[in-house]
Amino acid sequence: MRSNFMLYVSPVVALFSLALSAQEQASNAGLTLMARGNVTATATDTQQSRNLNRKAPVFNIDQVSTGAQSQAQFRMLDGALLALQSDTELLISEYKAGSATEQGSVVMELVKGGLRTVTGSIKGDAGNYQLKTPVGSIGIRGTTFQLSYINEIMLVGVWDGQIELQITRSDGTVENVTFGGGQSASFAQITVAGQVTPLLSPPAEFAGEAAGDEANTDQGSSSGAASNTAFTDATNLPSAQGSEDTSFIAEQAYQGSSNQTPVAELIAARSGSYQYGTLEQFSVQSTEGAVTDFQVSMTIDFDNGTVPQGEMSFNDAGGEWFAAFNGVVNVDQLELGVNFASHGNERAQGQIDTLFVDGIDQILGQFVLSETENPATTAGGIFLIK
């Protein structure tokens, strides 16, 4: 078994090293958007550790670590978004911004744990983006992807774009394997010996990653996949009362619009707690007939990157539907989990998916609820609150 997964970064040696701190000698690689729980950065030249909190910088000599029940999110200097799950170690060896005469470059290593990233301006077309993992090195071509290293198995998911993984097998042979891009499998598991098993759907471990520890519900493999599922389920329900006009969805300024400030930057700039509870529009259906008295609200703690509480309620012929939920702000989106739900005297279960619109002044959401004992009794829909 090969053992060349760890990357050693030589200490910075300079005439003024005694006067300069490690942070001053190192280049800035990014900014912390959110740190929940135990999140630290250790300078590899001095082995000095520091706790990371919101707006704290990370440098190209840092090994960033998250503890149990901890998460961290970063905006890197090229605009990339990087989210680390709990029990993760990521070594940042090189992160250089491009210029008019020189391309930017990235060298990082996922030592253990998992991450999800939306890449920025530094792409891998010229081999200038390298993410080392225990099963090989990854190059990218402008993408959104997720990795999780669990029990010596690397799980790979490509949500958008394409990645190329250079695998060194146990016998020393090297193979380049492509994932995503519409022509290759988007999901796979890879052993440290180099065996690749394509998967037809996201691995179950990714579902637990998306919901966030605070919600403690382990649901949703990705915001896109979960949102599409919830939307399909909700809009396929038998028509009932509510705001039947759903055209307001298309009218919203989606968070990825290129002429707007990135949502992650707006979130990083906001502080304190803010309650979203003014219902702008909605469309809700139920298998039990007409829906009335629809209400939904949630509180977002921007300092801690959490959604400490949220509630939804409405009525149909079977009684009141009620759902309590919470979650986290994950880079540029909300990830929510339903903690308790009911319909009349029956227990229920469900899923809520949301995204920021109009900057971060409004929240567009979609949901599905169903009775636990009678899943055919279902309600769902979409809403817009501010």
Disulfide bonds with the S-S distance in Angstrom:
none
